């Protein structure tokens, strides 16, 4: 039988046969853990899995057993820790990723956002940038809000200006999330849980209402969890990220995952071109002319430098 992983609580999981919503407990067979040892988590929320029952029904005493993980259509992955070669799959089989940021609460780190965006490009996940706490940001610096939107819309991304507190932008997010599975990710404190609650007030990501009795008191730490939205679609909540390292990406390939660089790179005098020192580089010319933002270009240079640390 097949189902989708809707909660990962360490060694225990919840599965549901989507699009139906009836979560039941499951554990992982050791063979799967060994076969998929390339990442710290062999099974991620969103994975389609094959399972067998250890009793008439799956319950606390007789959880289902995950036999195999079916091929993923895509996923979002990060390097587990700084200078570590281990990787961690955040979620799999996604229709989109909502990357939540704020300009000041906490203060945005553009290189962090850009690494998230590059990873989405690499693994085929459509990215939507959600600029949250807009009511507070506008009070401080309206021009910086406009500049941020200019940078990322110019790169080719949708930017949803949002205030979970005031309800601004929530209708657009609800429309985006109304079909398929959406990942919500970003740094701690940017308001991911508040956005999920605004999308569907019946949900409470911190409490985790989809939890079943077998997890309470034993495995209550909710690492990654999927919720059904009352307006349609499913949403994956994740813990706040503190760092985000790129995985399996050669430095020669990085520029291909900056859409604005890709649009002009064929005009470079030399192919391949690192877009750093070569004469006749169309990317550097586009930065000088304002077609590519210096902020994004500096993030790219930082990724090239970061890549050296892992070699």
C-alpha positions as CSV (number, residue, x, y, z in Angstrom):
1,X,0.0,0.0,0.0
2,X,1.1,3.6,-0.6
3,X,0.8,6.7,1.4
4,X,2.5,10.1,1.9
5,X,4.6,11.1,5.0
6,X,2.8,13.9,6.7
7,X,4.8,14.1,9.9
8,X,8.4,13.3,10.8
9,X,9.0,13.1,14.5
10,X,12.5,11.5,14.5
11,X,12.1,7.7,14.4
12,X,8.3,7.9,14.2
13,X,6.1,9.1,11.3
14,X,2.5,9.8,10.4
15,X,1.3,8.7,7.0
16,X,-1.9,9.6,5.1
17,X,-3.3,8.3,1.8
18,X,-3.6,11.7,0.2
19,X,-5.7,13.4,-1.0
20,X,-7.7,11.9,1.9
21,X,-6.7,13.0,5.3
22,X,-6.6,10.2,8.0
23,X,-3.1,10.2,9.5
24,X,-1.9,6.9,11.0
25,X,1.4,6.0,12.8
26,X,4.4,4.3,11.1
27,X,8.0,3.3,11.8
28,X,10.9,2.9,9.4
29,X,12.4,-0.5,8.5
30,X,16.1,-0.6,9.1
31,X,16.9,-1.7,5.5
32,X,15.4,1.6,4.1
33,X,17.5,3.6,6.6
34,X,20.7,1.9,5.4
35,X,19.9,2.1,1.7
36,X,19.2,5.9,1.9
37,X,22.1,6.7,4.2
38,X,23.3,9.6,2.0
39,X,21.2,12.1,4.0
40,X,20.6,12.4,7.7
41,X,17.0,11.6,7.2
42,X,16.2,8.8,4.7
43,X,12.5,9.7,4.8
44,X,11.1,13.3,4.6
45,X,7.7,14.9,4.8
46,X,6.1,14.7,1.4
47,X,7.7,11.4,0.5
48,X,5.5,8.8,-1.1
49,X,6.2,5.5,0.6
50,X,5.2,1.9,0.4
51,X,4.0,0.4,3.7
52,X,2.7,-2.8,5.3
53,X,0.4,-3.2,8.3
54,X,1.6,-5.1,11.4
55,X,-1.9,-5.7,12.5
56,X,-5.5,-5.3,11.4
57,X,-5.1,-1.5,11.6
58,X,-2.2,0.9,12.2
59,X,-2.2,2.1,15.8
60,X,0.1,2.9,18.7
61,X,0.8,-0.8,19.4
62,X,1.0,-1.9,15.8
63,X,2.3,1.0,13.7
64,X,2.6,0.6,9.9
65,X,6.0,-0.3,8.6
66,X,7.6,1.8,5.9
67,X,9.1,-0.7,3.4
68,X,10.4,1.7,0.7
69,X,10.5,5.3,-0.4
70,X,9.2,5.9,-4.0
71,X,11.2,8.1,-6.4
72,X,10.9,11.8,-5.7
73,X,9.8,14.3,-8.3
74,X,11.8,17.0,-6.5
75,X,12.9,18.1,-3.0
76,X,14.6,20.8,-1.0
77,X,17.9,19.8,0.6
78,X,20.5,21.6,2.6
79,X,23.9,20.8,4.1
80,X,23.3,19.7,7.6
81,X,25.8,21.9,9.4
82,X,28.5,24.4,8.5
83,X,31.5,22.6,6.9
84,X,29.7,19.2,7.1
85,X,29.3,16.9,4.1
86,X,26.1,15.5,5.5
87,X,22.8,16.7,4.0
88,X,19.3,16.9,5.2
89,X,16.1,16.7,3.0
90,X,13.7,19.4,4.2
91,X,10.7,18.1,2.2
92,X,9.9,16.3,-1.0
93,X,7.4,16.2,-3.9
94,X,6.5,19.9,-3.6
95,X,4.6,22.1,-6.0
96,X,6.2,25.2,-4.6
97,X,8.2,26.7,-1.7
98,X,7.1,29.8,0.1
99,X,10.3,31.4,1.3
100,X,9.3,33.8,4.2
101,X,11.6,36.7,5.0
102,X,11.4,40.0,6.9
103,X,13.6,43.0,6.4
104,X,14.2,43.8,10.0
105,X,12.4,41.4,12.4
106,X,14.7,39.5,12.2
107,X,17.0,41.5,9.8
108,X,17.2,39.8,6.5
109,X,20.4,38.2,5.2
110,X,20.2,38.3,1.4
111,X,22.9,35.6,0.9
112,X,20.8,33.2,3.0
113,X,17.7,33.8,0.9
114,X,19.7,33.5,-2.3
115,X,21.1,30.1,-1.2
116,X,17.5,29.0,-0.7
117,X,16.5,30.2,-4.1
118,X,19.4,28.5,-5.8
119,X,18.6,25.2,-4.1
120,X,15.0,25.5,-5.3
121,X,16.2,26.2,-8.8
122,X,18.6,23.2,-8.7
123,X,16.0,20.7,-7.6
124,X,13.0,22.0,-9.6
125,X,10.9,23.6,-6.9
126,X,9.1,26.8,-7.8
127,X,9.9,29.5,-5.3
128,X,7.7,32.3,-4.1
129,X,9.1,35.0,-1.8
130,X,6.9,36.1,1.0
131,X,7.9,39.5,2.5
132,X,6.2,39.3,5.9
133,X,5.7,41.9,8.7
134,X,5.2,44.5,6.0
135,X,3.3,46.8,8.3
136,X,6.4,47.2,10.5
137,X,8.9,47.4,7.6
138,X,7.0,50.2,5.9
139,X,7.0,52.2,9.1
140,X,10.8,52.1,9.1
141,X,11.9,52.2,5.5
142,X,9.5,52.2,2.6
143,X,12.3,52.6,0.1
144,X,14.0,49.5,1.3
145,X,10.8,47.5,0.8
146,X,10.6,48.8,-2.7
147,X,14.3,48.0,-3.4
148,X,13.9,44.5,-2.1
149,X,10.9,43.9,-4.4
150,X,12.7,45.4,-7.3
151,X,15.7,43.1,-6.8
152,X,13.8,39.8,-6.7
153,X,11.0,40.6,-9.1
154,X,13.7,41.7,-11.5
155,X,15.4,38.3,-11.0
156,X,12.1,36.7,-12.0
157,X,10.5,35.7,-8.7
158,X,7.0,36.5,-7.5
159,X,7.2,38.5,-4.3
160,X,4.1,38.6,-2.1
161,X,4.1,41.6,0.2
162,X,2.4,40.3,3.3
163,X,1.4,41.1,6.8
164,X,0.1,38.1,8.7
165,X,-1.0,40.4,11.5
166,X,-3.0,42.8,9.2
167,X,-4.1,40.2,6.7
168,X,-2.3,41.9,3.8
169,X,-1.3,39.5,1.0
170,X,-3.0,36.5,2.7
171,X,-5.7,36.2,-0.1
172,X,-2.9,35.9,-2.7
173,X,-1.1,33.3,-0.6
174,X,-4.3,31.3,-0.1
175,X,-4.8,31.4,-3.9
176,X,-1.2,30.1,-4.5
177,X,-1.6,27.3,-1.9
178,X,-5.1,26.2,-2.9
179,X,-3.8,23.2,-4.9
180,X,-0.8,20.9,-4.5
181,X,1.7,20.9,-1.6
182,X,3.5,24.1,-0.5
183,X,6.5,24.2,1.7
184,X,6.9,27.2,4.2
185,X,10.5,27.8,5.1
186,X,12.7,30.6,6.4
187,X,14.7,31.8,9.3
188,X,13.4,31.6,12.9
189,X,11.2,34.5,13.8
190,X,10.0,35.5,10.4
191,X,6.4,34.6,11.1
192,X,5.9,31.2,9.3
193,X,3.5,29.9,11.9
194,X,1.5,33.2,11.8
195,X,1.2,33.0,8.1
196,X,-0.1,29.4,8.3
197,X,-2.6,30.4,10.9
198,X,-3.7,33.3,8.7
199,X,-4.2,31.0,5.8
200,X,-6.3,28.7,7.8
201,X,-7.3,29.8,11.3
202,X,-8.3,26.3,12.3
203,X,-4.6,25.2,12.2
204,X,-2.1,25.7,15.0
205,X,1.3,24.6,13.8
206,X,2.9,25.0,17.3
207,X,0.4,22.6,18.9
208,X,0.3,20.2,16.0
209,X,-3.4,19.2,16.0
210,X,-2.9,16.4,13.4
211,X,-0.9,14.5,16.1
212,X,-2.3,11.2,17.1
213,X,-2.3,9.7,20.5
214,X,0.8,7.5,19.8
215,X,3.0,10.5,19.6
216,X,1.8,12.4,22.7
217,X,4.1,12.1,25.6
218,X,6.6,10.0,23.7
219,X,7.6,11.8,20.6
220,X,6.1,15.2,20.9
221,X,8.8,17.1,19.1
222,X,7.4,18.1,15.7
223,X,10.2,18.4,13.3
224,X,8.4,18.7,10.0
225,X,4.7,18.5,9.5
226,X,2.1,18.7,6.8
227,X,-1.4,20.2,7.2
228,X,-4.5,20.2,5.0
229,X,-5.8,23.7,4.2
230,X,-9.5,24.3,4.4
231,X,-9.4,26.1,1.1
232,X,-7.6,23.3,-0.6
233,X,-4.1,22.1,-0.9
234,X,-1.5,21.0,1.8
235,X,1.1,23.0,3.5
236,X,4.4,21.8,5.1
237,X,5.6,23.6,8.2
238,X,9.3,23.4,9.1
239,X,11.5,24.6,12.0
240,X,13.3,27.9,11.5
241,X,16.6,27.5,9.6
242,X,19.7,28.9,11.1
243,X,22.0,28.1,8.2
244,X,21.7,26.8,4.7
245,X,24.6,25.2,2.8
246,X,24.4,24.2,-0.8
247,X,24.6,20.5,-1.7
248,X,25.9,18.7,-4.8
249,X,26.6,21.8,-6.7
250,X,29.8,22.5,-8.6
251,X,31.0,26.1,-8.5
252,X,30.9,26.2,-12.4
253,X,27.2,25.5,-12.2
254,X,26.1,28.0,-9.6
255,X,25.5,30.9,-12.0
256,X,23.1,28.8,-14.1
257,X,20.7,28.9,-11.1
258,X,20.5,32.7,-11.0
259,X,17.8,33.3,-13.6
260,X,18.9,36.8,-14.3
261,X,22.5,35.7,-15.0
262,X,21.3,32.8,-17.2
263,X,19.5,35.3,-19.4
264,X,22.7,37.0,-20.4
265,X,25.4,34.4,-19.9
266,X,25.4,33.3,-23.6
267,X,26.7,36.7,-24.5
268,X,29.9,36.3,-22.5
269,X,33.1,36.3,-24.6
270,X,34.4,33.1,-23.0
271,X,32.4,30.0,-22.5
272,X,32.5,28.7,-19.8
273,X,32.8,32.0,-17.8
274,X,33.0,32.3,-14.0
275,X,31.7,35.9,-14.3
276,X,34.4,37.1,-11.9
277,X,37.5,38.2,-13.8
278,X,37.1,37.4,-17.5
279,X,37.1,40.2,-20.1
280,X,34.0,40.6,-22.1
281,X,31.7,39.1,-19.4
282,X,28.1,39.9,-20.1
283,X,27.1,39.2,-16.5
284,X,29.5,41.8,-15.1
285,X,28.3,44.2,-17.8
286,X,24.7,43.6,-16.7
287,X,25.7,44.3,-13.1
288,X,27.4,47.6,-14.1
289,X,24.3,48.6,-16.2
290,X,21.9,47.8,-13.4
291,X,20.2,44.8,-15.2
292,X,21.5,42.5,-12.5
293,X,21.5,43.8,-8.9
294,X,24.9,44.1,-7.1
295,X,23.3,42.4,-4.1
296,X,22.5,39.2,-6.0
297,X,25.9,39.3,-7.7
298,X,27.6,39.6,-4.4
299,X,25.6,36.6,-3.1
300,X,26.9,34.6,-6.2
301,X,30.5,35.6,-5.4
302,X,29.9,34.5,-1.8
303,X,28.7,31.1,-2.9
304,X,31.8,30.6,-5.1
305,X,34.0,31.4,-2.0
306,X,31.8,29.2,0.2
307,X,32.3,26.3,-2.2
308,X,36.0,26.3,-1.6
309,X,35.5,25.5,2.1
310,X,34.0,22.1,1.3
311,X,36.8,21.0,-1.0
